[in-house]
Amino acid sequence: MAGPIDRARLKWLGHTFKQYGIIVAFLAICAVLALLNPVFVSPGNISNVLLQTTINGILSLGMTLVILTGGIDLSVGSTLGISGIFGALMVSGDHPIPTLIAVPLVLLFGALIGLINGTLVTTLKIPAFVTTLGMLSVGRGFAQILANGYPVPNSYEYKDPAANPHMDSAYTWIGQGHFGVVPVPVVIFLVVFLALWLVLSRTTFGRYIYAVGGNEKSARTAGVSTRLIKASTYVICGMLAAVAAVILTARNGSANPGNDGVTYELNAIAAVVIGGTSLSGGVGSLYGTLFGALILGVIDNGLDLQGVSDFYKQVFQGGIIILAVLLDWKRLQRD
């Protein structure tokens, strides 16, 4: 029979694993993948993994804020898609808008979509699942309409052979440039993470996000404007989807209404859940989401190095998501 010291030690070990288990899991997965293929730990491949993780990572950080309040945003993928088209239209063609003007407009566009979602959820009381699922379809449709069904820029739209359909070079630098040896998208990802971490851990707004997700009624009784807090998280999530859109379209040199952002919302939710954020709200952390996105990134890369088919990759990643949700449900049962 365990004594008081043993119980205290077990409690400490449980708390420590709960706090840092995601990091241990990430390192263990990396170790296994490195043993399977030494190329995995090469500097070039590590840089590639970080670069590939940025899009889902940024989407996941915004999704974390929404889920912490007890909500969900299934429209981040379509928000990325339509924001990418919007930005590509502005910075390509014969008379492109300067990048310094276009990028803020794209971010405002994404924030506006988030504001619509937040208003419908908090003011009209439409369930977040229904609202954002509808916005997913609306965003996909409008992306096709804006692009006329073609990638932007599309050289086929230009009758004049001398016309320049390419994106502004300053815009593509956002997705293709480097600060020294570090890709610009990775720097943006880290800046977004640090900014949101400071907001969640050092501001009243961050504390209110946890309070609303933990017990919305109690938070409202304590004087917290729960509608404003919840709506704000959707605005931030939409804006970060636009940030991801700028990076993706700048990296590819074009925006594709048929492919960009498709199923990205599932990967974002997966990273959040794997990182330990509860789908019921009120519990979770951004560093958990960061490592959740990295885990998905390294697994995807590792399976590619092993030559695993995309079909099997989808099954494997889906299994990880189910396991993460099951663990979250078990935790809720204990609490």
C-alpha positions as CSV (number, residue, x, y, z in Angstrom):
1,M,0.0,0.0,0.0
2,A,1.4,3.3,-1.1
3,G,2.4,5.7,1.7
4,P,1.9,9.6,1.7
5,I,5.4,10.1,0.2
6,D,4.7,7.6,-2.6
7,R,1.3,9.2,-3.4
8,A,2.9,12.6,-3.4
9,R,5.6,11.4,-5.8
10,L,3.0,9.8,-8.1
11,K,1.0,13.0,-8.1
12,W,4.1,15.0,-9.0
13,L,5.0,12.6,-11.8
14,G,1.5,12.7,-13.1
15,H,1.5,16.5,-13.1
16,T,4.9,16.7,-14.7
17,F,3.9,14.3,-17.5
18,K,0.7,16.2,-18.1
19,Q,2.8,19.4,-18.4
20,Y,5.7,18.0,-20.5
21,G,4.4,14.7,-21.9
22,I,3.9,16.3,-25.3
23,I,7.6,17.3,-25.5
24,V,8.6,13.8,-24.5
25,A,6.3,12.3,-27.2
26,F,7.8,14.6,-29.8
27,L,11.4,13.7,-28.9
28,A,10.5,10.0,-28.9
29,I,8.9,10.2,-32.3
30,C,11.9,12.1,-33.7
31,A,14.3,9.5,-32.2
32,V,12.4,6.7,-33.9
33,L,12.3,8.5,-37.3
34,A,16.0,9.2,-37.1
35,L,16.8,5.6,-36.5
36,L,14.6,4.6,-39.4
37,N,16.2,7.1,-41.7
38,P,19.3,9.2,-40.8
39,V,18.4,11.7,-43.5
40,F,15.6,12.8,-41.1
41,V,18.1,14.7,-38.8
42,S,20.0,16.4,-41.7
43,P,19.9,20.2,-41.5
44,G,18.2,20.4,-44.9
45,N,15.4,18.1,-43.8
46,I,14.9,19.8,-40.4
47,S,14.6,23.1,-42.2
48,N,12.1,21.5,-44.6
49,V,10.0,20.1,-41.7
50,L,9.9,23.5,-40.0
51,L,8.9,25.2,-43.2
52,Q,6.1,22.6,-43.9
53,T,4.8,23.0,-40.3
54,T,4.4,26.8,-40.5
55,I,1.0,26.8,-42.3
56,N,-0.7,24.3,-40.0
57,G,1.1,25.8,-37.0
58,I,-0.2,29.3,-37.5
59,L,-3.7,28.0,-38.2
60,S,-3.5,25.8,-35.1
61,L,-2.5,28.7,-32.9
62,G,-5.6,30.6,-33.9
63,M,-7.7,27.5,-33.5
64,T,-6.4,27.1,-30.0
65,L,-7.9,30.4,-28.8
66,V,-11.3,29.5,-30.2
67,I,-11.3,26.0,-28.7
68,L,-10.1,27.3,-25.3
69,T,-13.4,29.3,-25.2
70,G,-15.4,26.2,-25.9
71,G,-15.9,26.9,-29.6
72,I,-14.7,25.5,-32.9
73,D,-13.8,27.0,-36.3
74,L,-14.2,24.7,-39.3
75,S,-13.8,27.5,-41.7
76,V,-10.1,28.3,-41.3
77,G,-9.2,26.3,-44.4
78,S,-11.7,28.1,-46.6
79,T,-10.7,31.4,-45.0
80,L,-7.1,30.6,-46.0
81,G,-8.2,29.8,-49.5
82,I,-10.3,32.9,-50.2
83,S,-7.8,35.2,-48.5
84,G,-5.0,33.7,-50.7
85,I,-7.1,34.5,-53.8
86,F,-7.8,38.0,-52.5
87,G,-4.1,38.7,-51.9
88,A,-2.9,37.1,-55.2
89,L,-5.4,39.2,-57.2
90,M,-4.0,42.4,-55.6
91,V,-0.3,41.7,-56.1
92,S,-0.3,40.2,-59.5
93,G,-1.0,41.4,-63.0
94,D,0.0,44.5,-64.9
95,H,-0.6,47.0,-62.0
96,P,-0.1,45.2,-58.7
97,I,-0.9,46.9,-55.4
98,P,2.3,47.4,-53.3
99,T,2.9,44.5,-50.9
100,L,3.0,46.8,-47.8
101,I,-0.6,47.8,-48.6
102,A,-1.8,44.4,-49.9
103,V,-0.7,42.3,-46.8
104,P,-2.6,44.4,-44.2
105,L,-5.7,44.3,-46.5
106,V,-5.5,40.5,-46.6
107,L,-5.2,40.3,-42.8
108,L,-8.2,42.6,-42.5
109,F,-10.1,40.4,-44.9
110,G,-9.4,37.3,-42.8
111,A,-10.4,39.2,-39.6
112,L,-13.7,40.2,-41.2
113,I,-14.5,36.6,-41.9
114,G,-13.7,35.8,-38.3
115,L,-15.9,38.7,-37.2
116,I,-18.8,37.3,-39.1
117,N,-18.3,33.9,-37.5
118,G,-18.0,35.4,-34.1
119,T,-21.1,37.6,-34.5
120,L,-23.2,34.7,-35.7
121,V,-22.0,32.5,-32.8
122,T,-22.3,35.0,-30.0
123,T,-25.1,37.3,-31.0
124,L,-27.4,35.1,-33.0
125,K,-26.5,32.1,-30.9
126,I,-26.0,29.8,-33.9
127,P,-23.8,26.8,-32.8
128,A,-20.2,27.3,-33.7
129,F,-20.1,24.0,-35.5
130,V,-23.0,24.9,-37.8
131,T,-21.8,28.5,-38.3
132,T,-18.3,27.7,-39.3
133,L,-19.3,24.7,-41.4
134,G,-21.6,26.9,-43.4
135,M,-18.8,29.5,-43.7
136,L,-16.5,26.8,-44.9
137,S,-18.8,26.2,-47.9
138,V,-19.4,29.9,-48.5
139,G,-15.6,30.6,-48.5
140,R,-14.9,27.8,-50.9
141,G,-17.6,29.0,-53.3
142,F,-16.5,32.7,-53.2
143,A,-12.8,31.6,-53.8
144,Q,-13.9,29.9,-57.0
145,I,-16.0,32.9,-58.0
146,L,-13.2,35.4,-57.4
147,A,-10.6,33.3,-59.3
148,N,-13.1,32.3,-62.0
149,G,-12.1,28.7,-61.2
150,Y,-8.4,29.2,-62.2
151,P,-5.2,29.7,-60.2
152,V,-4.2,33.3,-59.6
153,P,-2.0,34.6,-61.3
154,N,-2.9,32.6,-64.4
155,S,-1.0,33.3,-67.6
156,Y,-3.9,32.1,-69.7
157,E,-5.9,35.1,-68.7
158,Y,-3.4,37.4,-70.3
159,K,-3.9,38.0,-74.1
160,D,-0.8,40.2,-74.4
161,P,2.4,38.0,-74.5
162,A,4.3,40.9,-72.9
163,A,2.0,41.0,-69.9
164,N,3.5,40.0,-66.6
165,P,1.1,37.7,-64.6
166,H,3.6,37.0,-61.8
167,M,3.3,38.1,-58.2
168,D,5.1,41.1,-56.9
169,S,8.6,39.9,-55.8
170,A,8.3,41.6,-52.4
171,Y,5.2,39.5,-51.8
172,T,6.8,36.2,-52.8
173,W,9.7,37.0,-50.5
174,I,7.3,36.4,-47.6
175,G,7.1,32.8,-48.5
176,Q,10.4,32.2,-50.2
177,G,12.9,34.5,-48.4
178,H,15.3,33.9,-45.6
179,F,16.7,35.7,-42.6
180,G,20.2,34.3,-42.8
181,V,19.6,30.6,-42.9
182,V,16.1,30.7,-41.4
183,P,13.1,30.8,-43.8
184,V,10.9,33.9,-43.4
185,P,7.7,31.7,-42.8
186,V,9.4,30.1,-39.8
187,V,10.3,33.5,-38.3
188,I,6.7,34.6,-38.8
189,F,5.4,31.4,-37.1
190,L,7.7,32.0,-34.1
191,V,6.7,35.6,-33.8
192,V,3.0,34.7,-33.9
193,F,3.5,32.0,-31.3
194,L,5.4,34.4,-28.9
195,A,2.9,37.2,-29.3
196,L,-0.1,34.9,-28.6
197,W,1.8,33.2,-25.7
198,L,2.3,36.7,-24.1
199,V,-1.4,37.5,-24.6
200,L,-2.6,34.3,-23.0
201,S,-0.1,34.2,-20.1
202,R,0.4,37.9,-19.3
203,T,-2.8,39.7,-20.1
204,T,-6.3,40.0,-18.7
205,F,-7.7,39.1,-22.1
206,G,-5.8,35.8,-21.9
207,R,-7.2,35.0,-18.5
208,Y,-10.7,35.8,-19.6
209,I,-10.3,33.3,-22.5
210,Y,-9.6,30.5,-20.0
211,A,-12.4,31.7,-17.8
212,V,-15.0,31.7,-20.5
213,G,-14.0,28.2,-21.7
214,G,-13.9,26.9,-18.1
215,N,-17.3,28.2,-17.0
216,E,-19.0,30.8,-19.2
217,K,-21.8,31.4,-16.8
218,S,-19.5,32.1,-13.9
219,A,-17.3,34.3,-16.0
220,R,-20.4,36.3,-17.1
221,T,-21.5,36.6,-13.5
222,A,-18.0,37.9,-12.6
223,G,-18.5,40.7,-15.1
224,V,-16.6,39.3,-18.1
225,S,-18.0,40.3,-21.5
226,T,-18.2,36.7,-22.7
227,R,-19.6,37.6,-26.1
228,L,-16.7,40.0,-26.8
229,I,-14.1,37.5,-25.7
230,K,-15.5,34.7,-27.8
231,A,-16.0,36.9,-30.8
232,S,-12.5,38.2,-30.5
233,T,-11.0,34.7,-30.7
234,Y,-12.8,34.1,-34.0
235,V,-11.5,37.4,-35.3
236,I,-7.9,36.4,-34.3
237,C,-8.4,33.0,-35.8
238,G,-9.6,34.4,-39.1
239,M,-6.7,36.9,-39.2
240,L,-4.1,34.1,-38.6
241,A,-5.7,32.1,-41.4
242,A,-5.0,35.1,-43.6
243,V,-1.4,35.2,-42.4
244,A,-1.1,31.5,-43.4
245,A,-2.7,32.4,-46.8
246,V,-0.1,35.1,-47.5
247,I,2.7,32.6,-46.7
248,L,1.3,29.8,-48.7
249,T,0.5,31.8,-51.8
250,A,3.8,33.7,-51.6
251,R,5.7,30.4,-51.3
252,N,3.8,28.8,-54.3
253,G,3.8,31.9,-56.4
254,S,0.1,31.5,-57.0
255,A,-3.3,30.9,-55.2
256,N,-5.3,27.8,-56.3
257,P,-9.0,28.0,-55.4
258,G,-9.4,24.3,-55.8
259,N,-6.6,23.1,-53.5
260,D,-5.4,25.8,-51.1
261,G,-6.8,25.3,-47.6
262,V,-8.7,22.1,-48.4
263,T,-9.0,19.9,-45.2
264,Y,-6.5,22.3,-43.4
265,E,-9.1,22.8,-40.7
266,L,-8.8,19.1,-39.7
267,N,-5.1,19.3,-39.4
268,A,-5.4,22.4,-37.3
269,I,-7.9,20.8,-34.9
270,A,-5.7,17.7,-34.8
271,A,-2.6,19.7,-33.7
272,V,-4.6,21.5,-31.0
273,V,-6.1,18.2,-29.6
274,I,-2.8,16.4,-29.8
275,G,-1.2,19.3,-27.9
276,G,-3.5,18.7,-25.0
277,T,-6.2,21.4,-25.4
278,S,-9.6,20.1,-24.4
279,L,-12.4,20.3,-26.9
280,S,-14.7,21.3,-24.0
281,G,-12.7,24.5,-23.5
282,G,-10.8,26.0,-20.6
283,V,-7.8,23.7,-20.6
284,G,-4.8,23.8,-22.9
285,S,-1.7,25.7,-23.9
286,L,-0.1,27.2,-26.9
287,Y,3.2,25.4,-26.4
288,G,1.2,22.2,-26.5
289,T,-0.3,23.2,-29.8
290,L,3.2,24.1,-31.1
291,F,4.4,20.6,-30.4
292,G,1.2,19.1,-31.6
293,A,1.8,20.8,-35.0
294,L,5.4,19.7,-35.0
295,I,4.4,16.1,-34.2
296,L,2.1,16.1,-37.2
297,G,4.9,17.7,-39.3
298,V,7.6,15.2,-38.4
299,I,5.3,12.2,-38.8
300,D,4.3,13.4,-42.3
301,N,7.9,14.0,-43.2
302,G,9.1,10.7,-41.7
303,L,6.5,8.7,-43.6
304,D,7.5,10.5,-46.8
305,L,11.1,9.5,-46.2
306,Q,9.9,5.9,-45.8
307,G,8.0,6.1,-49.0
308,V,4.6,5.5,-47.4
309,S,1.6,6.2,-49.6
310,D,-0.5,9.3,-48.9
311,F,-3.5,6.9,-48.3
312,Y,-1.8,5.2,-45.4
313,K,-0.6,8.5,-44.1
314,Q,-4.2,9.7,-43.8
315,V,-5.2,6.6,-41.9
316,F,-2.2,6.9,-39.6
317,Q,-2.9,10.6,-38.9
318,G,-6.6,9.9,-38.4
319,G,-5.7,7.3,-35.8
320,I,-3.6,9.8,-33.9
321,I,-6.5,12.2,-33.8
322,I,-8.9,9.6,-32.5
323,L,-6.4,8.6,-29.8
324,A,-5.9,12.2,-28.7
325,V,-9.6,12.8,-28.5
326,L,-10.0,9.5,-26.5
327,L,-7.4,10.6,-24.0
328,D,-9.1,14.0,-23.7
329,W,-12.5,12.2,-23.0
330,K,-10.8,10.0,-20.4
331,R,-9.4,13.1,-18.7
332,L,-12.9,14.7,-18.6
333,Q,-14.3,11.5,-17.1
334,R,-11.7,11.6,-14.3
335,D,-12.3,15.3,-13.6
